[in-house]
Amino acid sequence: MPDEVWEEFLRTSADGAGDAPKEPSARARETAARLRSEPAEPVPWRAPTSAPVRPRSRSRPRKGWYVAGFAAALALLFVAVDPGGLVGWSGEGDRAGAPLAQETERPTEAPPAEADGRATLADPFRGSPAARWASGTAGITVPAARATGWMTEPEVARALTRTRDFLAASHLDPAVLRGARPEKAIALINPHQKDVRTFVATALSRPGEEHDPLLLFSRFDPAQARLVGDEVRTRGRLSYREGRDGALEVTADVTYVYPAAPAGGGDEVVRVIARRETVVSWDDPSKVTTEKGTFTLLSYKLDMTNGGCDESTGYFRPQFGGGAADTDPNGVRADPYDRTAPLGAGGNGVREGCGTATRS
């Protein structure tokens, strides 16, 4: 005990403090003197029981390992989903075989040659530009609607949709492709257009050179050919303008690719390619006699490959057994996938008789 503390203790005791402690014993005095003479030892520090936080420099290698592992997992996922390579990282590349964007205007060049390959039952579009085309109506571009002629914007949109419905009912309906009567398509034609109605009725009942239903409808004879799979590949677009008397005039320019095999069986697959241009007029009922929801058919053109070159039977008749798609070596040579020129113009128009297709 320090001297000044002891002296203070004696002074308070003499003053008669009731709670003063007793005087220390001789042993206590000795101990106190020894502690005053010896240097103090440091107090020991107890280590924390939880694991210490590692320095930042120690944690970086572990973080890097996790990032590398995550990147490797992503790479494996892309390889599994897209074994041919990564697609479109830059937004400009387009690896072979990738689906094409929709056609929004007339192309400036024909599709490039595809890798060699023979069409099969499992892959009927192999070796064809149609391998990259969309299926059915997805391959037919419908433009944005705007008020035109006598029609408001919503009415134009409805007319464009119904025009595409006519194409689907005429050239994509499975029953019609097997030879059934195209009732849905006929219902969209103005019933007051007598010449067209007469043509359609005669062509479907008594097809011939002057009344060929193929000019308006795609049909196969089920006794001669069967379609392979459930897809028809298409590429084309609709366009429109104001026509006569303020009518909405819509033009459809579409190429259809049909894979077919012999009706009797076998694994041979050939393709029938039909490019069609159809122009219809959605007339103002105050100026033209028509029925609501129907159009007037203005014109129709057809250019086909491997659909038959002999007398008209009312059906596409593809050649099997290695037969030539077109049999006249002196006829027009044409690429059926070339859509750069309007149908009927230049060397890629409607062929009179037979010619030679440069590919199928």
Secondary structure, 3 states (H helix, E strand, C coil): CCHHHHHHHHHHHHCCCCCCCCCCCHHHHHHHHHHHHCCCCCCCCCCCCCCCCCCHHHHHHHHHHHHHHHHHHHHHHHHHHCCCCCCCCCCCCCCCCCCCCCCCCCCCCCCCCCCCCCCCCCCCCCCCHHHHCEEHHHHEECCCCCCECCECHHHHHHHHHHHHHHHHHHHCCHHHHCCCCCHHHHCCECCCCHHHHHHHHHHHHCCCCCCCHHHCCCCECCCCEEECCCCCEEEEEEEEEECHHHCEEEEEEEEEEEEEEECCCCCCCEEEEEEEEEEEEECCCCCCCCCCCCEEEEEEEEEEECCCCCCCCCCECCCCCCCCCCCCCCCCEECCCCCCCCCCCHHHCCCCCCCEECCC
